[in-house]
Amino acid sequence: MDPSKLMEWVKLSPRYLVPIGLGLGLLLWATPLVNGLRLAPFVAKFGPYIGAAFLLDWLLVFSAVVSPFIPTSDQLRAKLEQRAKLRAGQQRLRELTPAEKAILGAYLQQNTNTLYLPWQNGEVMGLVHEGIIAFVHSTARDGLPAPLNIQPWAKRYLSEHLELVDLSALPAALERQQL
């Protein structure tokens, strides 16, 4: 038997596998029906193969039903990478400089997701590079403040750990939009 043909059977949809499984089950356990159809010698001769096919069939049906609920290795890898990135970002938030604390504190103090900040500033670009804040769009022009959003995970973490930011007063430099 060609192995590629076996793979075609393995890929069958449950809508085909269930009737096949029911038919195999009838052959195995419906003795009056098997005797009435005069299939008893066939079942006696090929019973172990029919039983193996029955088990394989229902295992395939079970796997087809359960597989959508089991994450793939790519999904698990992506989730682990996302968690590692989140932990690294949270660690970075615990190591903020005073100027960075003031910038991020302004987001919390003003209870906003967007601030217009001078994008040429080193602290601002450092936070952008670290993925803590991000440009709203790419239309930043020289000398003009650009709209920058704080990432939701960062805002959530800083809201839970207010000791990591400077909420004492909105820096005057930030009020003038010049850091």
N, C-alpha and C positions, 0 to 999 in steps of 0.2 A: 504494500500500500504506500502511496506517495505521501510523504510527510506534509506537503503543502495542502493536501486535501484534508488532513487532520486539523490543520490550523483554520481552515474554512469552517469546520464544525465548531471549533472553540469560539469563533467569532459570531456564531449565530445569536440572533436576538432572543430574549426570553419568551417572546410571543411564539416562537417556534420550538424552543426548548421545553416549555411546559407541556404542550401536547405530546411531544416525544417521550418525556418523562412519565406522563400518565399512561401512555401506551405500553412502555416498558414495565411499569408497575402492574398493569393489568396482566401482562404476560407472566409476570413472576407470581402474583398472588390470587388472581381470579381463576382458580382451578376449574370451576364448572364451565366458565367461558372458554378456557383453553381446551378442555375436553370436548366441548360442544363444537368447536371449530377444528377439532382433530389436530391441534398443534402440540399436544403433549409430548410426542417423540422429539419434536424440534426443541421445545423448552428443556426437555431432559438432556438433550445433547449439548445445547448452547446456553444453559442456565447460568453458569459462572460468567460468561461473556455478557449476557443480558444484565446480570446483576452489576457487573463493573460499569457497563454503559449507563445503567440506571443511576448509580452513585455519581459518576462523572457528570451526567446530565444535571442532576439536582445541585451539585456543587457549582456548576456554571451558572445556573439560575440564581443560586444564593449569592455568588460573587457579583453578578450583574445588578442585583437588588441592593447590595451593601456597598459596592464600590463608590457610588457618588458621595457617600458620607465619610469615606476614608481619604485623607489628604494625600496627594502625590508627593514624591520626594522633592520636586521643584517647589511645590507649595510650602512644604516644611522648611526647605532651605531659605525661601524668600521670607518666611515668618521669622526664622532665626536671625537672618541678616537685618531685618527690620528691628528686632529686639536689641541686637548688638548696636545698631546705629542709635537707637533711642537711649540706651545706657551710656554710650559715648557722648551723646548730646547732653544728657543730664550731668555727666561728670564735668563736661565743659562749662555748664552753667554754675557749677560749684567753684569754678576757678576764674570767675570774671574779674576784670580790672575795675577800679572805681569808676572810670568813664563808661565802661560797658554796663556796669550796674545802674548808672544814672540813665543811660539810654533805655534799657529794658524796664527800669522802674517807671519811666514816663509812659510806656504802654499801659502798665497796670494802673498808674495814678490817673491817667485820663480815661481809663476803661475803654480803650479802643484797640482795634487790630491793626490800624494803619496810622503811621506818622510820616510827615514830610521831613526827611532828614537830608543833610548834605552828603551826597553819596561819595564825594571825594575824601571824606574823613576816614582816617585809618581804622578807628574803632568800628565805625559803621561797616566798612568793607570787610573787616575781620569777622564781624557777626554774620554778614552775608556769606562769606566764604565758609564759615562753620555751619551754615544751614539753619541758623537760629532766626534770622530775619531774611526776607526775600523781596526783590523788586516786584511791584504790582504789575508793571509793564516796562518795556525797554525804551522808554522815551525820555530818559534822563538827559538833561542838557547841562553843559558846563555852567557852573556858578549857581544853578537853581536847585533847590532841594527836590528830592525824588520821593514818591510815595513808596514806603517800605512796610510790608506786613510782617508781623511776628507770627512764627509758625504755631499752630494750635497746640502741639505737644509742649512747646516751650512756655507758652502762656499758661497752660494748665499746670505745669510743673512749678513755675515761678509763683503762681497764685497759691499753691499749696506750701511753698517755701519762701515766704516773703523776706526772710532774713538774707536771702541771696541778692536782693536788689536794694537800691537806694531810693526809699520812698520819703525821705525826710523833707525834701523840697524839690520842686521841679527846677532843675538848673537854669539859671538865667540864660546861659548860652543856648540851651535847647529851646527856650521860649522864643529866642530871636532866630531860631533855626540855624544856628552856627555853633558847631561843636569845636 
